[in-house]
Amino acid sequence: MSNAPSSAADSTASTPSASEWSPDQFKVEPCEGKVRFHDLDLPDVVMRAVADLGFEYCSPIQAKSLVHTLDGRDLVGKAQTGTGKTAAFLISIITDLIDYPYLGRRRPGKPRALVVAPTRELVMQIANDAAELVKHSGLKVQTVVGGIDYDKQQRQLREQVVDILVATPGRLLDFNRKNDVDLSEVEILVLDEADRMLSMGFIPDVRAIIRSTPHKRDRQTLLFSATFSDEILHLANMWTLDAIQVEIEPERLTADTVEQIVYMVSEKDKFNLLYNVVRQQELERVMVFANRRDQTRRLTERLTKSGISAALLSGEVGQKQRIKTLEAFRSGAIKVLVATDVAGRGIHVEGVSHVINYNLPEDPEDYVHRIGRTGRAGAEGISFSFACETDAFMLPDIEALIGNRLQCLHPDEELLKRPA
């Protein structure tokens, strides 16, 4: 989309020659009712990354959106996390930046594409996915998030050229006001989980950020939300131009094959309960969800010290380590995978017998995503949720969403014994 003139010598790193790899090396047979990535006329360097990731057929949101976004259209998409929407907008961004290379002198801190997301964990996950998809293209990805590494992020913005910037609203606005980020030539703007940004009070920051980008007629804008409330549709109408609207129906809320049990337990007894449930029931493949990254880290360490093979999956885990961890979990080398909501969404591992919610999630929809990791493809699964004095009040909202009363039990004393 860029029409800036000048010499390619000042651009980002060079793209590998097409002779190094061909889509013919990645065979995917046509399948009725499915769209192959081969069918989308993607650049070879993008197809090579798609092949590396093992993507063969588009998910529904990818199939419905890419045909429009690759053509430069604005899009408003209703889709939950875990549907493949991240890859959908990243593939569209990367393809556009490759097909329309910036030929002028690049200045640090001046991105061509901007992705705004509400949480640090989601930003890190998007950036990890982007790193995998750009690895053959020479495009550069940077993150800007609150709470950590202020000086390091500022230094990178001042010193390094960036093609795709992934950011949380508050920190991005801070750097923008200090002129460390220049958004005046953003060609593609993505607003991810707009409903969550609305509920978290970020819309004033997002408005200020958007005012710093080119007018909507001079950029492509993609907005994704799990819900289409009147306010979200109003914002979408303000920020997009003649947008295509795509809706993906959410997966069935909770599978009949998942038995859902809530243990009423004090916070101080939760780890003992977790340990004893895993040990006494000899669980082989279980996912444990907690609300915060520091909590997932501590749980992984305590489980490991207690003799249970466990590994961590959170936004701070790099893509290579993430892949290794998932392979070990699939093979059975790791019995317990401890994850945050953002890191855990989109994980499809066959044979997960149990999901344990160490905390009840603050967003009822996250409960649905969590327990959906088990009871897949007709197999039976069990979810245990630990509800204590600080999070039991979330149960009514979860029950209202899933349309069922949850079975609440007090654990036997045997399940609360301290690990030996």
C-alpha positions as CSV (number, residue, x, y, z in Angstrom):
1,M,0.0,0.0,0.0
2,S,3.0,2.3,0.4
3,N,3.8,4.5,-2.5
4,A,6.8,6.2,-0.9
5,P,9.6,6.6,-3.5
6,S,13.4,6.1,-3.1
7,S,16.0,3.4,-3.1
8,A,15.6,-0.2,-1.8
9,A,19.1,0.0,-0.3
10,D,17.7,1.9,2.7
11,S,14.9,-0.6,3.3
12,T,14.8,-3.5,5.8
13,A,16.7,-6.7,5.4
14,S,16.6,-8.3,1.9
15,T,14.1,-11.0,1.1
16,P,15.5,-14.5,0.4
17,S,15.4,-15.4,-3.3
18,A,12.4,-17.5,-4.4
19,S,14.8,-20.1,-5.8
20,E,15.6,-21.2,-2.3
21,W,12.1,-22.6,-1.8
22,S,9.0,-23.2,-3.8
23,P,5.4,-23.8,-2.6
24,D,5.6,-27.0,-4.7
25,Q,7.6,-28.5,-1.9
26,F,4.6,-28.1,0.4
27,K,2.0,-30.4,-0.9
28,V,-1.6,-29.9,0.2
29,E,-4.4,-31.6,-1.7
30,P,-7.5,-29.6,-2.6
31,C,-10.4,-30.4,-0.3
32,E,-14.0,-29.6,-1.0
33,G,-15.3,-26.9,1.3
34,K,-11.9,-25.9,2.5
35,V,-9.6,-23.1,1.4
36,R,-5.9,-23.9,1.1
37,F,-3.2,-21.3,1.8
38,H,-2.0,-22.2,-1.7
39,D,-5.2,-20.8,-3.1
40,L,-4.5,-17.3,-1.8
41,D,-1.5,-16.3,-4.0
42,L,0.7,-15.5,-1.0
43,P,4.3,-14.5,-1.5
44,D,6.7,-17.5,-1.4
45,V,8.4,-16.3,1.8
46,V,5.0,-16.2,3.5
47,M,4.1,-19.7,2.1
48,R,7.4,-21.0,3.4
49,A,6.6,-19.8,6.9
50,V,3.1,-21.2,6.6
51,A,4.6,-24.5,5.6
52,D,7.1,-24.4,8.5
53,L,4.1,-24.0,10.9
54,G,2.2,-26.9,9.3
55,F,-0.8,-24.8,8.3
56,E,-2.6,-26.5,5.4
57,Y,-6.2,-25.3,5.3
58,C,-7.6,-21.9,6.4
59,S,-9.7,-21.8,9.5
60,P,-13.2,-20.2,9.0
61,I,-12.1,-16.7,10.0
62,Q,-9.0,-17.0,7.8
63,A,-11.0,-18.2,4.8
64,K,-13.7,-15.5,5.2
65,S,-11.3,-12.6,6.0
66,L,-8.2,-13.1,3.9
67,V,-10.0,-12.9,0.5
68,H,-11.0,-9.3,1.5
69,T,-8.0,-8.1,3.5
70,L,-5.5,-9.3,0.9
71,D,-7.4,-7.1,-1.5
72,G,-6.9,-4.1,0.7
73,R,-10.4,-3.9,2.2
74,D,-11.1,-2.8,5.8
75,L,-12.7,-5.5,7.9
76,V,-14.6,-5.9,11.1
77,G,-14.5,-9.4,12.4
78,K,-16.4,-11.2,15.1
79,A,-14.2,-14.0,16.3
80,Q,-12.9,-15.3,19.6
81,T,-9.3,-15.9,20.4
82,G,-8.3,-19.4,19.3
83,T,-10.1,-19.2,15.9
84,G,-7.0,-18.4,13.9
85,K,-7.7,-14.6,13.6
86,T,-4.1,-13.7,14.7
87,A,-2.6,-15.6,11.7
88,A,-5.3,-14.1,9.5
89,F,-4.4,-10.5,10.1
90,L,-0.6,-11.2,10.3
91,I,-0.6,-13.0,7.0
92,S,-2.5,-10.1,5.5
93,I,-0.1,-7.5,7.0
94,I,3.1,-9.4,5.9
95,T,1.8,-10.0,2.4
96,D,1.0,-6.3,2.0
97,L,4.4,-5.1,3.3
98,I,6.2,-7.5,0.9
99,D,4.0,-6.8,-2.1
100,Y,4.4,-3.0,-1.6
101,P,7.9,-2.5,-0.2
102,Y,8.8,0.8,1.3
103,L,11.5,2.2,-1.0
104,G,12.5,5.3,1.1
105,R,14.9,5.8,3.9
106,R,13.6,4.1,7.0
107,R,13.6,5.9,10.3
108,P,13.6,4.0,13.6
109,G,10.4,4.0,15.5
110,K,8.3,4.5,12.4
111,P,6.2,1.3,11.8
112,R,4.4,0.4,8.6
113,A,1.9,-1.8,10.5
114,L,0.5,-1.4,14.0
115,V,-1.3,-4.0,16.0
116,V,-3.0,-2.8,19.3
117,A,-4.1,-5.4,21.8
118,P,-5.3,-5.0,25.4
119,T,-2.9,-7.1,27.4
120,R,0.8,-7.7,27.6
121,E,0.3,-11.4,27.3
122,L,-1.7,-11.1,24.1
123,V,0.9,-8.6,22.7
124,M,3.7,-11.1,23.4
125,Q,1.8,-14.0,21.8
126,I,1.0,-12.0,18.7
127,A,4.6,-10.9,18.4
128,N,5.7,-14.5,18.8
129,D,3.4,-15.6,16.0
130,A,4.5,-12.7,13.8
131,A,8.2,-13.6,14.4
132,E,7.4,-17.1,13.0
133,L,5.6,-15.7,10.0
134,V,8.2,-13.1,9.0
135,K,11.3,-15.2,9.5
136,H,11.9,-15.7,5.7
137,S,10.9,-12.1,4.8
138,G,13.4,-9.9,6.6
139,L,10.6,-7.8,8.1
140,K,11.2,-6.6,11.7
141,V,8.8,-7.0,14.6
142,Q,8.9,-5.0,17.9
143,T,6.7,-4.9,21.0
144,V,5.7,-2.1,23.2
145,V,4.1,-3.1,26.5
146,G,3.5,-1.6,29.9
147,G,5.0,-2.7,33.2
148,I,8.4,-3.9,32.0
149,D,11.6,-2.9,30.2
150,Y,10.7,0.8,29.6
151,D,14.3,1.9,28.9
152,K,15.0,-1.1,26.7
153,Q,11.8,-0.6,24.6
154,Q,12.6,3.1,24.3
155,R,16.2,2.4,23.1
156,Q,14.9,-0.1,20.5
157,L,12.4,2.4,19.2
158,R,15.1,5.1,18.9
159,E,17.7,2.8,17.3
160,Q,15.9,0.1,15.3
161,V,13.8,0.1,12.2
162,V,10.4,-1.6,12.8
163,D,8.0,-2.9,10.2
164,I,5.3,-4.4,12.5
165,L,4.8,-2.8,15.9
166,V,2.6,-4.8,18.4
167,A,1.6,-2.7,21.5
168,T,-0.7,-2.2,24.4
169,P,-2.5,1.2,24.3
170,G,-1.1,3.0,27.4
171,R,2.6,2.4,26.8
172,L,2.3,3.1,23.1
173,L,0.6,6.4,23.7
174,D,3.3,7.3,26.2
175,F,6.1,6.7,23.6
176,N,4.0,8.4,20.9
177,R,3.7,11.5,23.0
178,K,7.5,11.5,23.6
179,N,8.1,11.2,19.8
180,D,9.8,7.8,20.3
181,V,7.1,6.3,18.0
182,D,6.0,8.0,14.8
183,L,2.6,6.6,13.6
184,S,2.2,9.0,10.7
185,E,3.0,6.4,8.0
186,V,1.1,3.4,9.4
187,E,-0.3,1.6,6.4
188,I,-2.3,-1.1,8.2
189,L,-3.9,-0.8,11.7
190,V,-5.2,-3.8,13.6
191,L,-7.3,-3.4,16.7
192,D,-7.5,-6.8,18.4
193,E,-10.0,-7.8,21.1
194,A,-11.7,-4.4,20.8
195,D,-14.4,-5.5,23.2
196,R,-11.9,-6.2,25.9
197,M,-10.2,-2.9,25.3
198,L,-13.6,-1.3,25.8
199,S,-14.3,-3.1,29.0
200,M,-10.8,-2.3,30.4
201,G,-11.2,1.4,29.7
202,F,-8.6,1.7,27.0
203,I,-10.8,3.4,24.3
204,P,-9.7,7.0,25.1
205,D,-6.1,5.9,24.6
206,V,-7.0,4.0,21.4
207,R,-8.8,7.1,20.1
208,A,-5.6,9.2,20.7
209,I,-3.4,6.6,19.0
210,I,-5.7,6.4,16.0
211,R,-5.6,10.2,15.7
212,S,-1.8,9.9,15.3
213,T,-2.2,7.5,12.3
214,P,-3.2,8.5,8.7
215,H,-6.8,9.1,8.0
216,K,-8.9,5.9,7.6
217,R,-9.0,6.5,3.8
218,D,-5.2,6.4,3.7
219,R,-4.7,3.2,5.8
220,Q,-6.3,-0.2,6.0
221,T,-8.0,-1.0,9.3
222,L,-8.9,-4.4,10.7
223,L,-10.9,-4.6,13.9
224,F,-11.6,-7.9,15.7
225,S,-14.0,-8.4,18.7
226,A,-15.5,-11.5,20.4
227,T,-18.8,-9.6,20.5
228,F,-20.6,-7.0,18.4
229,S,-22.2,-4.7,20.9
230,D,-23.7,-1.4,19.7
231,E,-20.7,0.5,21.1
232,I,-18.2,-1.8,19.3
233,L,-20.1,-1.4,16.0
234,H,-20.2,2.4,16.5
235,L,-16.4,2.5,17.0
236,A,-15.9,0.2,14.1
237,N,-17.9,2.5,11.9
238,M,-15.8,5.5,13.0
239,W,-12.5,3.9,12.5
240,T,-13.0,1.8,9.3
241,L,-14.1,2.7,5.8
242,D,-16.6,0.6,3.9
243,A,-15.6,-2.4,6.0
244,I,-16.5,-5.9,5.2
245,Q,-18.2,-7.5,8.2
246,V,-17.3,-11.1,9.0
247,E,-18.8,-13.2,11.8
248,I,-17.7,-16.6,13.0
249,E,-20.1,-18.4,15.3
250,P,-18.4,-19.3,18.6
251,E,-17.8,-23.0,19.2
252,R,-20.4,-24.7,21.3
253,L,-20.0,-23.3,24.8
254,T,-19.3,-26.5,26.7
255,A,-19.1,-30.0,25.4
256,D,-21.4,-32.7,26.9
257,T,-18.3,-34.9,27.1
258,V,-16.7,-32.7,29.8
259,E,-17.6,-33.4,33.5
260,Q,-17.3,-30.1,35.4
261,I,-16.5,-30.1,39.1
262,V,-15.9,-27.1,41.4
263,Y,-13.9,-27.7,44.6
264,M,-14.6,-25.1,47.3
265,V,-11.2,-24.6,48.9
266,S,-9.2,-22.0,50.7
267,E,-6.4,-20.2,48.8
268,K,-3.8,-21.7,51.2
269,D,-4.9,-25.3,50.4
270,K,-5.0,-24.9,46.6
271,F,-1.6,-26.3,45.9
272,N,-2.0,-29.3,48.1
273,L,-5.3,-30.0,46.3
274,L,-3.6,-29.6,42.9
275,Y,-0.7,-31.9,43.9
276,N,-3.0,-34.6,45.3
277,V,-5.5,-34.6,42.4
278,V,-2.7,-35.1,39.9
279,R,-0.9,-37.7,42.1
280,Q,-3.8,-39.7,43.5
281,Q,-5.7,-39.9,40.2
282,E,-2.4,-40.6,38.3
283,L,-3.2,-38.0,35.7
284,E,-1.1,-38.3,32.6
285,R,-2.0,-35.2,30.5
286,V,-3.5,-32.2,32.3
287,M,-3.6,-28.5,31.6
288,V,-3.6,-26.2,34.6
289,F,-4.7,-22.6,34.1
290,A,-3.9,-19.6,36.4
291,N,-4.8,-15.9,35.9
292,R,-1.3,-14.4,36.2
293,R,2.1,-15.2,34.7
294,D,3.9,-15.0,38.1
295,Q,1.5,-17.5,39.5
296,T,2.0,-20.0,36.6
297,R,5.7,-19.7,37.1
298,R,5.5,-20.5,40.8
299,L,3.1,-23.4,40.2
300,T,5.4,-24.9,37.6
301,E,8.4,-24.6,40.0
302,R,6.5,-26.1,42.9
303,L,5.1,-29.0,40.9
304,T,8.6,-29.8,39.5
305,K,10.1,-29.7,43.0
306,S,7.4,-32.0,44.2
307,G,8.3,-34.6,41.6
308,I,5.7,-33.9,39.0
309,S,6.9,-33.3,35.4
310,A,5.5,-29.8,34.6
311,A,6.2,-27.1,32.1
312,L,5.2,-23.5,31.7
313,L,3.4,-21.8,28.8
314,S,2.9,-18.1,29.1
315,G,3.3,-14.9,27.0
316,E,7.0,-14.7,28.1
317,V,7.8,-18.1,26.6
318,G,9.5,-17.8,23.2
319,Q,8.0,-19.5,20.1
320,K,10.8,-22.1,19.9
321,Q,10.5,-23.1,23.5
322,R,6.7,-23.1,23.1
323,I,6.9,-25.6,20.3
324,K,9.3,-27.8,22.3
325,T,7.1,-27.7,25.3
326,L,4.0,-28.6,23.3
327,E,5.9,-31.5,21.7
328,A,7.0,-32.8,25.1
329,F,3.4,-32.5,26.4
330,R,2.0,-34.4,23.3
331,S,4.6,-37.1,23.7
332,G,3.9,-37.6,27.4
333,A,7.3,-36.4,28.6
334,I,5.5,-33.6,30.4
335,K,2.4,-34.5,32.3
336,V,1.3,-31.1,33.4
337,L,1.2,-28.0,31.3
338,V,0.7,-24.8,33.3
339,A,-0.7,-21.9,31.2
340,T,-2.2,-18.4,31.2
341,D,-5.4,-17.9,29.2
342,V,-3.7,-16.1,26.3
343,A,-1.0,-18.7,25.9
344,G,-3.4,-21.6,26.3
345,R,-5.9,-20.5,23.7
346,G,-5.6,-22.1,20.4
347,I,-3.8,-25.1,21.8
348,H,-5.1,-28.3,20.3
349,V,-3.5,-31.3,21.9
350,E,-5.3,-34.6,21.6
351,G,-5.9,-36.7,24.7
352,V,-5.9,-33.9,27.4
353,S,-7.8,-35.8,30.0
354,H,-8.2,-33.0,32.6
355,V,-8.2,-29.2,32.8
356,I,-7.7,-27.7,36.2
357,N,-8.6,-24.0,36.9
358,Y,-6.3,-23.1,39.7
359,N,-8.2,-19.7,39.8
360,L,-11.6,-19.0,38.3
361,P,-11.1,-16.7,35.4
362,E,-12.3,-13.1,35.6
363,D,-13.9,-13.4,32.2
364,P,-16.5,-16.2,32.0
365,E,-15.6,-16.8,28.3
366,D,-12.1,-17.7,29.4
367,Y,-13.7,-20.6,31.4
368,V,-15.2,-21.9,28.2
369,H,-11.9,-21.7,26.4
370,R,-10.1,-23.4,29.2
371,I,-12.3,-26.4,29.6
372,G,-12.5,-26.7,25.8
373,R,-9.0,-28.1,25.9
374,T,-10.4,-31.5,27.1
375,G,-13.3,-33.6,25.9
376,R,-12.4,-33.0,22.3
377,A,-13.4,-35.1,19.3
378,G,-16.0,-37.1,21.4
379,A,-13.5,-38.1,24.1
380,E,-14.5,-37.7,27.7
381,G,-12.8,-35.1,29.9
382,I,-12.9,-33.7,33.3
383,S,-12.5,-30.1,34.5
384,F,-11.7,-29.2,38.1
385,S,-12.1,-25.6,39.2
386,F,-10.7,-24.4,42.6
387,A,-13.0,-21.7,44.0
388,C,-11.8,-19.8,47.1
389,E,-13.0,-16.9,49.1
390,T,-11.6,-14.4,46.6
391,D,-13.0,-15.8,43.4
392,A,-16.1,-17.9,44.2
393,F,-18.2,-14.8,43.4
394,M,-17.4,-15.4,39.7
395,L,-19.4,-18.7,39.6
396,P,-22.8,-17.2,38.9
397,D,-21.6,-15.4,35.8
398,I,-19.9,-18.6,34.5
399,E,-23.1,-20.6,35.2
400,A,-25.2,-17.9,33.4
401,L,-22.9,-18.1,30.3
402,I,-22.9,-21.9,30.0
403,G,-26.5,-22.3,31.0
404,N,-25.8,-24.9,33.6
405,R,-25.4,-25.1,37.4
406,L,-21.9,-26.3,38.3
407,Q,-21.3,-29.2,40.7
408,C,-19.7,-27.7,43.8
409,L,-18.0,-30.0,46.3
410,H,-15.8,-29.7,49.4
411,P,-12.6,-31.9,48.8
412,D,-11.9,-34.9,51.1
413,E,-9.2,-34.4,53.7
414,E,-7.0,-36.8,51.8
415,L,-6.9,-34.3,48.9
416,L,-5.7,-31.5,51.2
417,K,-2.7,-33.3,52.7
418,R,0.6,-31.6,52.3
419,P,3.0,-33.3,49.7
420,A,5.5,-35.6,51.4
